[in-house]
């Protein structure tokens, strides 16, 4: 019998911010992107929520534009962005739930389609040591503008989680997954205890049909 894990999606589950749009807004404040680029990012986010966006193609184009950036600079930007834009949007209830799982001896994992630079500051703040996320190719400390496929999204997120569970002797049938998005249905179906948190319309419908618990966190910051 394997160990138990509690997987947590990031955006709208642990935090009420959308990290893609939030990081773009912060980049604009730092004069790192143009107003037009910020508007384009916001538009893409709308298409994503409406399932009208080829997310892999969008990721490839976005990451390609980051070619040549130093990992050190990306980490510095992400840490600043997190402190200014994200830390204040961490749900108090999410932190309490994470700590409850830790107290019960469960491995807590943040699983997100965001890139590692975006996820790490949150994980460090929460004391979470396990992360499953979209990874980027690097060479000699510099981004080369390519993602490591598949994206940690949909079926890819499920497959990464299954692989991680196997490598870490985790029993998925006894494990938990908390998410807000119907895009995560693939992973929800392989854990024993799927939980919808602040669910979108389609996940709300699926959760009710499958008799999964639904949690709705209030926007009360943990820090």
C-alpha positions, -999 to 999 in steps of 0.1 A, spaced: 0 0 0 15 33 -11 16 67 6 -11 94 2 -7 127 -16 -28 158 -18 -24 175 -52 -34 212 -55 -39 232 -86 -26 268 -83 -47 295 -100 -81 300 -84 -75 271 -61 -46 282 -38 -47 318 -50 -75 338 -64 -52 354 -90 -46 343 -126 -8 340 -127 -5 344 -164 -23 378 -165 -9 389 -132 27 383 -143 20 402 -175 6 431 -156 37 432 -134 59 429 -165 41 460 -179 46 479 -147 83 471 -150 82 483 -187 92 448 -198 63 444 -222 42 469 -242 5 478 -235 -4 459 -267 13 428 -254 -6 431 -221 -40 435 -239 -31 404 -261 -24 384 -230 -57 393 -214 -76 384 -246 -58 351 -247 -69 344 -212 -105 349 -221 -101 325 -251 -85 300 -227 -114 301 -203 -139 296 -232 -119 266 -246 -112 286 -278 -74 286 -275 -48 262 -287 -29 263 -255 1 244 -266 6 267 -296 2 297 -274 27 284 -249 52 277 -277 49 312 -291 51 328 -256 81 307 -245 99 313 -279 99 350 -271 118 343 -238 148 328 -256 181 342 -243 168 352 -209 190 341 -180 174 317 -154 188 340 -127 169 370 -141 137 349 -145 139 338 -108 145 374 -97 115 387 -117 92 359 -104 102 365 -68 95 402 -71 62 396 -89 51 371 -62 58 394 -33 40 424 -50 11 407 -69 4 372 -56 12 367 -19 -17 388 -9 -41 366 -30 -34 333 -12 -66 319 2 -65 315 40 -87 284 37 -63 269 11 -34 273 34 -53 257 63 -63 228 41 -27 223 29 -14 223 65 -41 198 75 -29 174 49 7 179 60 -3 173 96 -19 140 85 14 129 69 3 134 33 27 145 5 14 179 -7 20 187 -44 14 218 -64 5 207 -99 1 235 -124 4 242 -161 24 273 -152 62 273 -157 84 264 -128 95 300 -122 59 310 -115 52 281 -91 84 281 -70 78 313 -50 44 301 -39 57 266 -30 85 280 -9 61 303 9 38 274 18 66 250 26 56 227 -2 85 207 -15 69 188 -44 60 206 -77 47 192 -110 45 219 -137 55 228 -172 92 228 -177 114 248 -201 145 238 -219 177 255 -208 214 256 -218 242 270 -196 218 289 -174 198 305 -202 163 297 -216 164 285 -252 128 293 -259 113 258 -259 90 239 -236 95 203 -226 65 185 -239 39 176 -230 25 206 -212 14 200 -177 -22 204 -189 -51 181 -194 -39 146 -202 -3 158 -198 -10 169 -162 -26 135 -155 3 116 -170 29 137 -150 10 131 -118 8 93 -125 45 92 -132 53 112 -101 31 90 -80 48 58 -93 82 72 -86 72 83 -50 52 52 -40 20 72 -39 -14 54 -39 -36 76 -62 -67 57 -51 -62 71 -16 -50 105 -27 -67 139 -32 -68 165 -60 -82 200 -55 -89 222 -86 -112 248 -99 -110 239 -136 -128 214 -159 -96 212 -178 -83 190 -150 -109 163 -153 -84 138 -166 -65 140 -133 -96 142 -111 -107 108 -125 -76 90 -114 -75 100 -77 -97 86 -50 -108 119 -36 -113 146 -62 -125 180 -48 -138 210 -68 -126 243 -54 -142 275 -66 -152 255 -97 -160 269 -131 -194 262 -145 -185 230 -163 -166 216 -133 -195 225 -111 -218 205 -133 -194 175 -134 -188 176 -96 -225 175 -89 -231 147 -114 -202 127 -99 -211 136 -63 -177 152 -57 -173 177 -28 -174 213 -37 -155 239 -17 -159 277 -21 -131 297 -6 -136 333 5 -111 359 -6 -95 362 28 -57 364 24 -35 340 44 -7 365 48 
